[in-house]
Structures are given as structure tokens and as C-alpha cells.
Amino acid sequence: MKNKLVAYFKDEAGQTSTEYILLVAVVAAIVFKFRDAAMQMLFGGDAGNGGILGKVFQKAETGLQ
């Protein structure tokens, strides 16, 4: 009986849909947690610096001129 129980807990033949749903939930929680910080970095904020995307487009524009 003990051997069967140990074998059951060590069996990693495949992931169930529940495990996949839990993984998606963790990723979604991380995205929602850091969404504001990522938006601030990408698009800039009240300082008007334009963020990362603004700087990229500025450099591209000056490179084309």
C-alpha cells in the first residue's frame, strides 16, 4: 500500500487542465500586479518624457532625417 501511494505522488505523466488553469491564473495575476508600472515605462507619465516607446520613435525620426 505504501509503495502504491509513493508511486501515485511521483507520477508526473502529464498535466491536467486544472494545473494549466492555475498556471494561467498566476501569469494573469502577475500581469495585473505590474500593469501600471509597465505602462508607465512604455508610454511615460506626467513628466512628458514619452517613455521607452517615445524615445524609440524619436530616435527613428531623427535617423530618417
LINSUL-V572942 format. One record per residue. N is the residue number from 0. SS is DSSP state (alpha for helix, beta for strand, coil for the rest). PSI is psi in radians with two decimals (NA if undefined). Layout:
N,SS,PSI ; N,SS,PSI
This chain:
0,coil,-0.74 ; 1,alpha,-0.71 ; 2,alpha,-0.68 ; 3,alpha,-0.68 ; 4,alpha,-0.75 ; 5,alpha,-0.74 ; 6,alpha,-0.63 ; 7,alpha,-0.76 ; 8,alpha,-0.44 ; 9,alpha,-0.19 ; 10,coil,2.03 ; 11,coil,0.85 ; 12,coil,-0.61 ; 13,coil,2.79 ; 14,coil,2.49 ; 15,coil,2.94 ; 16,alpha,-0.51 ; 17,alpha,-0.71 ; 18,alpha,-0.69 ; 19,alpha,-0.70 ; 20,alpha,-0.71 ; 21,alpha,-0.69 ; 22,alpha,-0.75 ; 23,alpha,-0.67 ; 24,alpha,-0.69 ; 25,alpha,-0.77 ; 26,alpha,-0.73 ; 27,alpha,-0.69 ; 28,alpha,-0.69 ; 29,alpha,-0.75 ; 30,alpha,-0.80 ; 31,alpha,-0.57 ; 32,alpha,-0.76 ; 33,alpha,0.23 ; 34,alpha,-0.83 ; 35,alpha,-0.72 ; 36,alpha,-0.70 ; 37,alpha,-0.73 ; 38,alpha,-0.69 ; 39,alpha,-0.76 ; 40,alpha,-0.70 ; 41,alpha,-0.79 ; 42,alpha,-0.14 ; 43,coil,3.03 ; 44,coil,-2.45 ; 45,coil,-0.34 ; 46,coil,-0.33 ; 47,coil,0.34 ; 48,coil,-0.18 ; 49,coil,-0.17 ; 50,alpha,-2.94 ; 51,alpha,-0.77 ; 52,alpha,-0.67 ; 53,alpha,-0.72 ; 54,alpha,-0.68 ; 55,alpha,-0.82 ; 56,alpha,-0.56 ; 57,alpha,-0.80 ; 58,alpha,-0.64 ; 59,alpha,-0.69 ; 60,alpha,-0.76 ; 61,alpha,-0.51 ; 62,alpha,-0.54 ; 63,alpha,-0.36 ; 64,coil,NA
